């Protein structure tokens, strides 16, 4: 990453996980000078794609604008359905300062991007995370309350966008834009069908930071809820881990395993959605006792992947799943 004195990462989530031509078109829109497109991760059930790209800050913001424009032209939210909560065709656009940038600078860049989406594309934008205009808007669950379908009533009752038209856009919906640190989208697999979801909801309430809304849960910096994945034929405890130094993948995985054991349920590996920084895998390895518990010659990354059974749903390719490795690998990409 030495050729880039400043690196900004962008991880937009857009509401299409089934139509390959739309996914490819939105992904192509991100490509350009100063940008390295690192990964797309699509889910049919969620009908959602997580796209990751990074590079020079101004170029990354331009790429985020282009993918929003393309998605707004190709995705009609009035016809969208999926298991993941969402408010728009481009549901969320996080900007993550990776190198040479302060969080304050990333916040300013996110607000400039929101200004541009609102003024040039005439699309409604809510600022969230570190960029939020008010405290209650920091968290995505608040912004997504009622989802796309509930937006007309919420806007009519005063839930106005921070940028763009103060009215419901039936085709696009709205998007959330903001700066934040690295976050891990991490799912723990629990064999079983939809009938398990009520029991898993109780486990989610025990674990997630917000608890049941009255009593806090056991783990800091965690959002979690269960769903059934027909993609993999099992339930998942799906989580956002907002600070892996406080609650990393290993700690969350073992907490879910322990709570499931209390309910006579088992876990069967996990799934990382999108990418993780190298330090998050190294933290997981340390959590499990690396290097003392490792096999002969086993790297910290390989040890962490083995302990989590992270290959259960799909192969965990460290060259594409770990941000630093993927960024270096992408330097020879023709669109870089």
Residue frames as qw, qx, qy, qz and C-alpha x, y, z in Angstrom:
[[0.000, 0.884, 0.468, 0.000, 0.00, 0.00, 0.00],
 [0.466, -0.468, 0.030, 0.750, 3.07, 2.22, -0.07],
 [0.256, 0.245, 0.471, 0.808, 2.16, 3.76, -3.45],
 [0.241, -0.728, -0.443, -0.464, -0.90, 5.39, -1.87],
 [0.178, 0.225, -0.498, 0.818, -0.04, 7.95, 0.84],
 [0.451, 0.025, 0.414, -0.790, -3.76, 8.16, 1.68],
 [0.210, -0.117, -0.919, -0.312, -6.24, 5.29, 1.39],
 [0.525, 0.024, 0.307, -0.793, -10.00, 5.48, 1.76],
 [0.035, 0.117, 0.981, 0.149, -12.14, 2.35, 1.65],
 [0.533, 0.054, 0.010, -0.844, -15.77, 2.33, 0.54],
 [0.068, 0.068, 0.995, -0.028, -18.16, -0.59, 1.14],
 [0.505, 0.054, -0.060, -0.859, -21.51, 0.27, -0.48],
 [0.289, 0.182, 0.931, -0.128, -24.36, -2.22, -0.01],
 [0.385, 0.170, -0.280, -0.863, -26.81, -2.16, -2.90],
 [0.645, 0.102, 0.563, -0.507, -30.16, -3.90, -3.19],
 [0.812, 0.413, -0.263, -0.318, -29.50, -6.48, -5.89],
 [0.396, -0.492, 0.775, -0.017, -28.11, -9.95, -5.24],
 [0.735, 0.221, 0.634, -0.089, -29.73, -12.02, -8.00],
 [0.635, 0.760, 0.140, 0.000, -29.45, -10.26, -11.35],
 [0.753, -0.219, 0.209, 0.584, -25.86, -10.73, -12.46],
 [0.422, 0.553, 0.280, 0.661, -26.02, -8.11, -15.20],
 [0.229, -0.913, -0.105, -0.322, -27.09, -5.43, -12.70],
 [0.742, -0.609, 0.106, 0.259, -24.47, -6.51, -10.16],
 [0.714, 0.067, 0.265, 0.645, -21.76, -6.39, -12.82],
 [0.227, 0.748, 0.248, 0.572, -22.89, -2.99, -14.11],
 [0.413, -0.901, -0.010, -0.135, -22.82, -1.41, -10.65],
 [0.793, -0.416, 0.202, 0.396, -19.43, -2.99, -9.96],
 [0.614, 0.358, 0.273, 0.648, -18.00, -1.72, -13.25],
 [0.001, -0.912, -0.179, -0.370, -19.16, 1.78, -12.36],
 [0.604, -0.773, 0.080, 0.177, -16.72, 1.80, -9.43],
 [0.797, -0.007, 0.228, 0.559, -13.68, 1.21, -11.62],
 [0.270, 0.941, 0.036, 0.201, -11.48, 4.17, -12.50],
 [0.504, 0.489, -0.401, 0.588, -8.05, 5.79, -12.00],
 [0.074, -0.454, 0.517, -0.722, -6.97, 5.79, -8.37],
 [0.760, -0.200, 0.269, -0.557, -9.49, 3.10, -7.38],
 [0.176, 0.224, -0.956, -0.070, -8.93, -0.59, -6.78],
 [0.787, -0.161, -0.113, -0.585, -12.07, -2.71, -6.93],
 [0.109, -0.434, 0.859, -0.250, -11.44, -5.46, -4.40],
 [0.042, 0.128, 0.986, -0.100, -14.53, -7.65, -4.04],
 [0.566, -0.178, -0.169, -0.787, -18.23, -8.20, -4.58],
 [0.009, 0.032, 0.955, -0.296, -20.17, -10.45, -2.21],
 [0.501, -0.110, -0.285, -0.810, -23.76, -11.19, -3.29],
 [0.209, 0.090, 0.906, -0.358, -26.55, -13.03, -1.45],
 [0.214, -0.293, -0.719, -0.593, -29.67, -14.25, -3.21],
 [0.323, -0.588, -0.720, 0.177, -31.77, -14.46, -0.03],
 [0.219, -0.593, -0.228, 0.741, -30.85, -10.97, 1.08],
 [0.466, 0.739, 0.382, 0.300, -31.05, -9.77, -2.54],
 [0.210, -0.963, 0.137, 0.097, -28.10, -7.60, -1.73],
 [0.813, 0.332, -0.140, 0.457, -24.49, -7.11, -2.78],
 [0.452, -0.827, 0.109, 0.315, -21.61, -5.80, -0.71],
 [0.678, 0.631, -0.033, 0.374, -19.06, -4.10, -2.95],
 [0.575, -0.705, 0.072, 0.410, -15.60, -3.15, -1.68],
 [0.629, 0.589, 0.022, 0.507, -13.20, -0.72, -3.32],
 [0.507, -0.762, -0.027, 0.402, -10.43, 1.52, -2.05],
 [0.633, 0.368, 0.152, 0.664, -7.78, 3.98, -3.14],
 [0.209, 0.118, -0.087, 0.967, -7.20, 7.71, -3.37],
 [0.101, 0.427, 0.649, -0.621, -9.88, 9.54, -1.36],
 [0.354, 0.453, -0.073, -0.815, -11.19, 11.82, -4.13],
 [0.353, 0.193, -0.781, -0.478, -11.24, 8.96, -6.63],
 [0.091, -0.211, -0.951, 0.206, -13.07, 6.69, -4.18],
 [0.236, 0.476, 0.450, -0.718, -15.74, 9.34, -3.58],
 [0.394, 0.387, -0.405, -0.729, -16.17, 9.76, -7.34],
 [0.265, 0.038, -0.942, -0.203, -16.57, 5.99, -7.65],
 [0.064, 0.338, 0.811, -0.474, -19.19, 5.96, -4.88],
 [0.360, 0.478, 0.080, -0.797, -21.13, 8.65, -6.76],
 [0.376, 0.291, -0.677, -0.563, -20.95, 6.62, -10.00],
 [0.158, -0.116, -0.980, 0.019, -22.22, 3.41, -8.44],
 [0.198, 0.434, 0.595, -0.647, -25.11, 5.31, -6.84],
 [0.394, 0.452, -0.220, -0.769, -26.05, 6.84, -10.20],
 [0.332, 0.172, -0.853, -0.364, -25.87, 3.44, -11.93],
 [0.041, -0.225, -0.930, 0.288, -27.87, 1.68, -9.22],
 [0.286, 0.442, 0.367, -0.767, -30.52, 4.40, -9.29],
 [0.444, 0.389, -0.424, -0.687, -30.96, 3.77, -13.01],
 [0.437, 0.164, -0.854, -0.232, -31.06, -0.02, -12.85],
 [0.196, -0.197, -0.896, 0.346, -32.76, -0.94, -9.55],
 [0.406, -0.438, -0.263, -0.758, -36.46, -0.36, -8.90],
 [0.028, -0.138, 0.796, -0.588, -37.12, -0.65, -5.18],
 [0.653, 0.024, 0.140, -0.744, -40.88, -0.92, -5.70],
 [0.887, 0.168, -0.350, -0.250, -40.18, -4.43, -7.00],
 [0.305, 0.474, -0.754, 0.337, -37.48, -5.40, -4.51],
 [0.831, -0.475, 0.009, -0.289, -37.74, -8.13, -1.88],
 [0.591, 0.360, -0.630, 0.352, -35.12, -9.75, 0.32],
 [0.708, -0.489, -0.483, 0.162, -34.36, -10.84, 3.85],
 [0.487, -0.120, -0.241, 0.831, -31.98, -7.98, 4.73],
 [0.026, -0.853, -0.369, 0.368, -33.37, -4.71, 6.08],
 [0.417, 0.094, 0.336, 0.840, -32.91, -1.86, 3.59],
 [0.143, 0.715, 0.337, -0.596, -34.15, 1.61, 2.74],
 [0.403, 0.781, -0.134, -0.458, -33.01, 2.02, -0.82],
 [0.863, 0.489, -0.121, 0.033, -31.39, 0.83, -4.03],
 [0.508, 0.377, -0.528, 0.567, -28.05, 1.80, -2.51],
 [0.617, -0.654, -0.436, -0.031, -28.84, 1.11, 1.12],
 [0.516, -0.820, 0.086, 0.233, -25.65, 2.35, 2.74],
 [0.642, 0.629, -0.187, 0.397, -22.35, 3.92, 1.66],
 [0.645, -0.725, 0.044, 0.238, -19.72, 3.73, 4.42],
 [0.479, 0.749, -0.325, 0.322, -16.37, 5.49, 4.02],
 [0.846, -0.497, -0.017, 0.189, -13.52, 4.03, 6.10],
 [0.143, 0.894, -0.420, 0.062, -10.20, 5.85, 6.58],
 [0.983, -0.019, -0.094, 0.153, -7.47, 3.24, 6.17],
 [0.719, -0.120, 0.017, 0.684, -4.21, 5.13, 5.81],
 [0.328, 0.073, 0.098, 0.937, -3.11, 8.75, 6.15],
 [0.268, -0.502, -0.349, -0.745, -6.61, 10.05, 6.88],
 [0.121, -0.022, 0.671, -0.732, -8.28, 11.10, 10.09],
 [0.090, 0.508, 0.854, -0.068, -11.86, 10.19, 10.91],
 [0.104, 0.709, 0.231, -0.658, -12.69, 13.90, 10.77],
 [0.096, 0.410, -0.555, -0.718, -11.44, 14.03, 7.18],
 [0.009, -0.177, -0.949, -0.261, -13.50, 10.96, 6.29],
 [0.105, 0.635, 0.643, -0.415, -16.57, 12.63, 7.83],
 [0.147, 0.645, -0.103, -0.743, -16.04, 15.72, 5.68],
 [0.075, 0.201, -0.799, -0.562, -15.63, 13.55, 2.57],
 [0.055, 0.373, 0.926, -0.015, -18.83, 11.66, 3.38],
 [0.146, 0.702, 0.415, -0.561, -20.78, 14.90, 3.75],
 [0.136, 0.518, -0.423, -0.731, -19.42, 16.17, 0.44],
 [0.030, -0.033, -0.935, -0.351, -20.48, 12.89, -1.19],
 [0.092, 0.553, 0.782, -0.273, -23.95, 13.17, 0.36],
 [0.147, 0.655, 0.043, -0.740, -24.21, 16.76, -0.90],
 [0.122, 0.342, -0.665, -0.653, -23.38, 15.62, -4.41],
 [0.000, -0.244, -0.961, -0.133, -25.81, 12.68, -4.41],
 [0.092, 0.636, 0.615, -0.456, -28.56, 14.91, -3.09],
 [0.154, 0.697, -0.040, -0.699, -27.98, 17.87, -5.39],
 [0.157, 0.409, -0.672, -0.598, -26.87, 16.23, -8.67],
 [0.159, -0.102, -0.956, -0.223, -28.88, 12.99, -8.57],
 [0.494, -0.285, -0.032, -0.821, -31.81, 14.46, -6.61],
 [0.703, -0.183, -0.687, -0.029, -31.84, 11.47, -4.26],
 [0.554, -0.756, 0.062, -0.343, -32.64, 11.47, -0.52],
 [0.619, 0.282, -0.595, 0.429, -29.63, 10.90, 1.75],
 [0.651, -0.746, -0.042, -0.134, -29.41, 10.31, 5.50],
 [0.280, 0.644, -0.606, 0.373, -26.08, 10.89, 7.24],
 [0.893, -0.410, -0.138, -0.125, -25.14, 8.16, 9.74],
 [0.842, -0.091, -0.225, 0.481, -22.32, 6.83, 11.95],
 [0.471, -0.360, -0.128, 0.795, -19.63, 9.47, 12.63],
 [0.098, 0.168, 0.352, 0.916, -21.24, 11.77, 10.06],
 [0.143, -0.629, -0.762, -0.057, -24.72, 11.77, 11.61],
 [0.022, -0.553, -0.086, -0.829, -26.51, 15.08, 11.97],
 [0.563, -0.511, 0.237, -0.605, -28.09, 13.98, 15.25],
 [0.254, -0.409, 0.849, -0.217, -27.34, 11.22, 17.71],
 [0.741, 0.142, 0.559, -0.343, -30.31, 8.95, 16.97],
 [0.748, 0.618, -0.100, -0.220, -29.29, 8.78, 13.32],
 [0.097, -0.664, 0.737, 0.080, -25.88, 7.27, 14.06],
 [0.426, -0.102, 0.897, -0.050, -27.24, 3.70, 13.99],
 [0.233, 0.059, -0.718, -0.653, -28.54, 1.99, 10.85],
 [0.088, -0.384, -0.916, 0.072, -31.34, 0.09, 12.67],
 [0.096, 0.603, 0.389, -0.690, -32.93, 3.46, 13.47],
 [0.205, 0.423, -0.385, -0.795, -32.63, 4.65, 9.87],
 [0.253, 0.031, -0.872, -0.418, -34.01, 1.33, 8.58],
 [0.250, 0.237, 0.768, -0.540, -36.96, 1.18, 10.94],
 [0.582, 0.561, 0.345, -0.477, -39.93, 0.25, 8.77],
 [0.573, -0.011, 0.626, 0.529, -37.51, -0.23, 5.85],
 [0.059, 0.040, 0.491, 0.868, -38.20, 1.05, 2.34],
 [0.196, -0.530, -0.755, -0.332, -41.90, 0.30, 2.67],
 [0.347, -0.728, -0.493, 0.327, -42.18, 2.50, 5.75],
 [0.386, -0.074, 0.068, 0.917, -40.34, 5.50, 4.33],
 [0.060, -0.538, -0.423, -0.726, -43.37, 7.38, 2.92],
 [0.515, -0.750, -0.396, -0.127, -45.07, 7.50, 6.32],
 [0.651, -0.447, -0.155, 0.593, -41.85, 8.33, 8.18],
 [0.315, 0.149, 0.198, 0.916, -40.95, 11.16, 5.82],
 [0.223, -0.639, -0.442, -0.589, -44.49, 12.51, 6.03],
 [0.614, -0.722, -0.317, 0.033, -44.21, 12.50, 9.83],
 [0.164, -0.964, 0.211, -0.019, -40.95, 14.48, 9.85],
 [0.784, -0.311, 0.414, 0.343, -38.17, 11.94, 9.24],
 [0.487, 0.861, -0.052, -0.136, -36.59, 14.19, 6.62],
 [0.864, 0.213, -0.023, 0.456, -33.38, 13.39, 4.73],
 [0.450, -0.660, 0.051, 0.600, -30.23, 15.34, 5.56],
 [0.053, -0.407, 0.489, 0.770, -29.51, 15.92, 1.87],
 [0.013, -0.146, -0.836, -0.530, -31.57, 15.82, -1.31],
 [0.408, -0.360, -0.357, -0.759, -35.33, 16.11, -1.80],
 [0.240, -0.090, 0.715, -0.650, -37.46, 15.96, 1.34],
 [0.772, 0.165, 0.026, -0.613, -39.89, 13.56, -0.28],
 [0.768, -0.090, 0.634, -0.009, -40.27, 9.85, -0.92],
 [0.322, 0.527, -0.611, -0.494, -38.58, 8.51, -4.06],
 [0.898, 0.003, 0.265, -0.352, -40.54, 5.35, -4.96],
 [0.846, 0.452, -0.280, 0.043, -37.94, 3.99, -7.37],
 [0.442, 0.514, -0.567, 0.469, -34.78, 4.61, -5.34],
 [0.680, -0.586, -0.407, 0.171, -35.95, 4.93, -1.75],
 [0.138, -0.949, 0.247, -0.138, -33.09, 6.56, 0.17],
 [0.811, 0.188, -0.409, 0.374, -29.50, 5.85, 1.15],
 [0.571, -0.810, 0.039, 0.127, -27.36, 6.30, 4.24],
 [0.625, 0.580, -0.248, 0.460, -23.90, 7.84, 3.86],
 [0.493, -0.847, 0.153, -0.125, -21.32, 8.14, 6.61],
 [0.382, 0.585, -0.660, 0.275, -17.79, 7.64, 7.85],
 [0.848, -0.467, 0.129, -0.216, -16.96, 4.83, 10.28],
 [0.248, -0.577, 0.774, 0.077, -14.07, 2.59, 11.36],
 [0.335, 0.156, -0.892, -0.259, -13.61, -0.92, 10.00],
 [0.702, -0.094, 0.387, -0.590, -16.68, -3.07, 10.73],
 [0.005, -0.155, 0.970, 0.188, -16.96, -6.82, 10.34],
 [0.758, 0.039, -0.076, -0.647, -20.11, -8.33, 8.84],
 [0.102, 0.301, -0.939, 0.133, -19.95, -11.77, 10.39],
 [0.794, -0.131, -0.141, -0.577, -22.48, -14.61, 10.43],
 [0.219, -0.294, 0.906, -0.211, -22.39, -17.70, 12.68],
 [0.557, 0.006, -0.659, -0.506, -24.08, -20.78, 11.21],
 [0.434, -0.108, 0.714, -0.539, -26.70, -22.67, 13.26],
 [0.150, -0.060, -0.905, -0.392, -28.10, -25.84, 11.65],
 [0.165, 0.468, 0.766, -0.409, -31.90, -25.81, 11.51],
 [0.135, 0.519, 0.594, 0.600, -34.83, -24.21, 9.74],
 [0.114, -0.523, -0.076, -0.841, -37.08, -21.18, 10.30],
 [0.675, -0.587, -0.406, -0.186, -38.73, -22.78, 13.33],
 [0.682, -0.222, -0.334, 0.612, -35.56, -21.98, 15.32],
 [0.218, 0.539, 0.045, 0.812, -35.82, -18.23, 14.80],
 [0.479, -0.777, -0.128, -0.388, -37.87, -17.42, 17.94],
 [0.842, -0.461, -0.051, 0.277, -35.28, -19.21, 20.11],
 [0.647, 0.170, 0.063, 0.740, -32.44, -17.53, 18.24],
 [0.036, -0.777, -0.138, -0.613, -34.06, -14.13, 18.73],
 [0.673, -0.737, -0.053, -0.043, -33.77, -14.70, 22.49],
 [0.811, -0.170, 0.077, 0.554, -30.07, -15.52, 22.07],
 [0.379, 0.545, 0.150, 0.733, -29.55, -12.38, 19.97],
 [0.322, -0.847, -0.105, -0.409, -31.12, -10.30, 22.75],
 [0.802, -0.554, -0.004, 0.226, -28.77, -11.84, 25.30],
 [0.754, -0.040, 0.184, 0.630, -25.69, -11.04, 23.21],
 [0.349, 0.624, 0.225, 0.662, -26.12, -7.81, 21.24],
 [0.257, 0.085, -0.338, 0.901, -25.15, -4.53, 22.86],
 [0.368, -0.261, -0.072, -0.890, -28.70, -3.14, 22.85],
 [0.177, 0.038, 0.903, -0.389, -30.03, -6.33, 24.46],
 [0.087, 0.527, 0.838, 0.109, -33.81, -6.50, 24.45],
 [0.011, 0.666, 0.269, 0.696, -34.17, -2.74, 24.45],
 [0.549, -0.786, -0.061, -0.278, -34.41, -2.61, 28.24],
 [0.728, -0.575, 0.334, 0.168, -31.45, -4.60, 29.51],
 [0.281, 0.748, -0.548, -0.247, -28.08, -4.40, 27.67],
 [0.974, 0.141, -0.174, -0.027, -26.64, -7.58, 26.20],
 [0.837, -0.437, 0.137, 0.299, -23.36, -9.27, 27.04],
 [0.699, 0.095, 0.282, 0.650, -21.17, -8.07, 24.18],
 [0.028, -0.750, -0.025, 0.660, -19.98, -4.52, 23.45],
 [0.143, 0.562, -0.444, -0.683, -20.06, -2.95, 19.99],
 [0.119, 0.059, 0.954, 0.270, -22.31, -5.63, 18.46],
 [0.641, 0.183, 0.025, -0.745, -25.54, -5.63, 16.49],
 [0.012, -0.115, 0.984, 0.138, -27.02, -9.11, 15.96],
 [0.715, 0.152, 0.250, -0.635, -30.17, -10.87, 14.83],
 [0.476, -0.052, 0.862, 0.167, -30.97, -14.30, 13.36],
 [0.629, 0.428, -0.148, -0.632, -32.28, -15.22, 9.95],
 [0.823, 0.069, 0.560, 0.058, -32.72, -18.34, 7.84],
 [0.121, 0.617, -0.539, -0.560, -30.46, -18.62, 4.79],
 [0.895, 0.303, 0.283, -0.164, -31.88, -20.78, 2.01],
 [0.432, 0.766, -0.475, -0.038, -28.59, -20.09, 0.21],
 [0.150, 0.460, -0.841, 0.242, -26.88, -22.39, 2.72],
 [0.695, -0.254, -0.617, -0.265, -29.86, -24.31, 4.15],
 [0.546, -0.318, -0.596, 0.495, -29.38, -23.21, 7.76],
 [0.216, -0.950, -0.226, -0.022, -29.95, -20.39, 10.21],
 [0.556, 0.299, -0.219, 0.744, -27.36, -17.71, 10.83],
 [0.333, -0.819, -0.261, 0.388, -26.77, -15.33, 13.70],
 [0.511, 0.587, 0.152, 0.610, -25.86, -12.35, 11.58],
 [0.462, -0.752, -0.191, 0.430, -23.86, -9.59, 13.23],
 [0.359, 0.810, -0.129, 0.445, -22.09, -6.33, 12.72],
 [0.733, -0.441, -0.186, 0.483, -18.96, -6.20, 14.88],
 [0.168, 0.965, 0.068, 0.192, -18.16, -2.51, 15.18],
 [0.078, -0.826, 0.527, -0.184, -14.92, -2.81, 17.16],
 [0.911, 0.091, -0.402, 0.006, -13.07, -6.11, 16.75],
 [0.302, 0.395, -0.635, 0.592, -10.63, -5.12, 19.50],
 [0.437, -0.223, 0.483, -0.725, -13.56, -5.32, 21.95],
 [0.789, 0.136, 0.536, -0.268, -15.65, -8.05, 20.36],
 [0.123, 0.475, -0.719, -0.493, -13.79, -9.90, 17.64],
 [0.704, 0.124, -0.520, -0.468, -14.87, -12.82, 15.52],
 [0.443, 0.066, -0.863, 0.235, -13.59, -15.42, 17.99],
 [0.108, 0.062, 0.626, -0.770, -15.32, -13.87, 20.98],
 [0.596, 0.148, -0.013, -0.789, -18.61, -13.53, 19.11],
 [0.643, 0.155, -0.697, -0.277, -18.39, -17.05, 17.64],
 [0.327, -0.001, -0.866, 0.380, -17.78, -18.62, 21.05],
 [0.276, 0.087, 0.446, -0.847, -20.51, -16.54, 22.70],
 [0.690, 0.140, -0.261, -0.660, -23.04, -17.74, 20.11],
 [0.580, 0.123, -0.805, -0.018, -21.81, -21.31, 20.57],
 [0.101, -0.003, -0.782, 0.615, -22.18, -21.12, 24.34],
 [0.454, 0.140, 0.260, -0.841, -25.67, -19.61, 24.19],
 [0.693, 0.165, -0.495, -0.497, -26.75, -22.17, 21.60],
 [0.388, 0.092, -0.892, 0.213, -25.51, -25.00, 23.84],
 [0.206, 0.068, 0.614, -0.759, -27.88, -23.72, 26.55],
 [0.655, 0.283, 0.066, -0.697, -30.70, -24.22, 24.04],
 [0.732, 0.002, 0.677, 0.077, -29.44, -27.66, 22.89],
 [0.635, 0.769, 0.042, -0.061, -28.40, -26.16, 19.55],
 [0.750, -0.206, 0.284, 0.560, -25.09, -26.38, 17.73],
 [0.226, 0.855, -0.193, -0.425, -23.03, -24.10, 15.50],
 [0.839, 0.184, 0.412, 0.304, -21.40, -25.12, 12.24],
 [0.528, 0.129, 0.259, 0.798, -18.79, -22.65, 11.13],
 [0.007, 0.750, 0.225, -0.622, -19.27, -19.07, 10.02],
 [0.521, 0.600, 0.385, 0.470, -19.34, -16.69, 7.09],
 [0.233, -0.507, -0.007, 0.830, -17.49, -13.41, 6.71],
 [0.428, 0.779, 0.443, 0.119, -19.40, -11.07, 4.42],
 [0.202, 0.961, -0.144, 0.126, -17.15, -8.67, 2.57],
 [0.640, 0.429, -0.439, 0.462, -13.64, -8.19, 3.90],
 [0.657, -0.736, -0.102, 0.128, -11.68, -7.94, 7.13],
 [0.144, 0.866, -0.453, 0.152, -8.42, -6.19, 7.98],
 [0.660, 0.260, -0.665, 0.233, -5.44, -8.41, 8.71],
 [0.040, -0.332, 0.630, -0.701, -5.41, -7.30, 12.35],
 [0.741, -0.157, 0.128, -0.640, -8.91, -8.73, 12.85],
 [0.918, 0.112, -0.376, -0.060, -7.67, -12.20, 11.85],
 [0.437, 0.345, -0.626, 0.546, -4.57, -11.80, 14.00],
 [0.380, -0.333, 0.415, -0.757, -6.78, -10.78, 16.94],
 [0.901, -0.066, -0.092, -0.418, -8.90, -13.90, 16.39],
 [0.774, 0.250, -0.538, 0.221, -5.80, -16.08, 16.31],
 [0.109, 0.366, -0.602, 0.701, -4.58, -14.56, 19.59],
 [0.660, -0.264, 0.167, -0.683, -8.03, -15.12, 21.13],
 [0.970, 0.003, -0.145, -0.195, -7.68, -18.85, 20.38],
 [0.755, -0.556, 0.310, 0.157, -4.13, -19.08, 21.76],
 [0.773, 0.542, -0.034, 0.328, -1.90, -18.59, 18.72],
 [0.547, 0.448, -0.655, -0.267, 0.91, -19.58, 18.39],
 [0.296, -0.327, 0.843, -0.307, 0.85, -22.14, 21.23],
 [0.672, 0.211, 0.618, -0.349, -2.28, -23.92, 19.95],
 [0.570, 0.632, -0.264, -0.454, -1.39, -23.80, 16.26],
 [0.968, 0.141, 0.177, 0.112, -0.32, -26.64, 14.03],
 [0.632, -0.320, 0.332, 0.622, 3.24, -26.93, 12.81],
 [0.289, 0.001, 0.442, 0.849, 4.06, -24.01, 10.51],
 [0.058, 0.719, 0.670, 0.177, 0.49, -22.73, 10.59],
 [0.147, 0.317, -0.002, 0.937, 0.14, -18.98, 10.04],
 [0.130, 0.223, 0.552, -0.793, -1.99, -16.85, 12.33],
 [0.504, 0.206, -0.196, -0.815, -4.49, -16.28, 9.51],
 [0.568, 0.053, -0.770, -0.287, -4.81, -19.96, 8.64],
 [0.199, -0.112, -0.846, 0.483, -5.13, -20.82, 12.32],
 [0.294, 0.224, 0.331, -0.868, -7.96, -18.29, 12.78],
 [0.579, 0.172, -0.434, -0.668, -9.78, -19.55, 9.68],
 [0.473, -0.003, -0.881, -0.008, -9.52, -23.13, 10.95],
 [0.054, -0.155, -0.747, 0.645, -10.74, -22.31, 14.46],
 [0.405, 0.294, 0.186, -0.846, -13.77, -20.47, 13.07],
 [0.470, 0.279, 0.816, 0.186, -14.42, -23.06, 10.35],
 [0.197, 0.637, 0.009, -0.745, -14.70, -20.04, 8.06],
 [0.115, 0.224, -0.763, -0.595, -14.70, -22.24, 4.94],
 [0.347, 0.256, 0.856, -0.284, -18.06, -23.78, 5.83],
 [0.483, 0.681, 0.360, -0.416, -20.28, -21.73, 3.51],
 [0.674, 0.730, -0.041, 0.107, -17.77, -20.91, 0.78],
 [0.800, 0.061, -0.160, 0.575, -14.00, -21.02, 0.44],
 [0.282, -0.931, -0.014, 0.232, -12.24, -18.40, 2.56],
 [0.724, 0.438, 0.033, 0.533, -9.65, -17.07, 0.12],
 [0.466, -0.658, -0.142, 0.574, -7.25, -14.96, 2.14],
 [0.370, 0.025, 0.350, 0.860, -6.10, -13.18, -1.04],
 [0.111, -0.473, -0.466, -0.740, -9.58, -11.70, -1.52],
 [0.508, -0.689, -0.510, -0.091, -11.02, -11.67, 2.01],
 [0.550, -0.569, -0.164, 0.589, -8.25, -9.79, 3.82],
 [0.224, 0.954, 0.124, -0.153, -8.16, -6.12, 2.91],
 [0.204, -0.784, 0.465, 0.358, -4.38, -5.61, 2.81],
 [0.506, -0.089, 0.787, 0.340, -3.78, -8.71, 0.70],
 [0.461, 0.652, 0.594, 0.098, -6.58, -7.86, -1.71],
 [0.105, 0.959, -0.010, -0.263, -5.44, -4.26, -2.07],
 [0.266, -0.609, 0.627, 0.407, -1.90, -5.27, -2.97],
 [0.507, 0.160, 0.810, 0.246, -3.17, -7.98, -5.33],
 [0.385, 0.790, 0.474, -0.056, -5.42, -5.47, -7.11],
 [0.141, -0.758, 0.215, 0.599, -2.57, -3.09, -8.00],
 [0.180, -0.203, 0.751, 0.602, -2.12, -4.90, -11.32],
 [0.390, 0.579, 0.700, -0.152, -5.84, -4.81, -12.10],
 [0.353, 0.335, 0.443, 0.753, -6.41, -3.11, -15.47],
 [0.142, -0.821, -0.390, -0.393, -8.92, -0.71, -13.88],
 [0.587, -0.604, -0.251, 0.477, -6.60, 0.35, -11.05]]
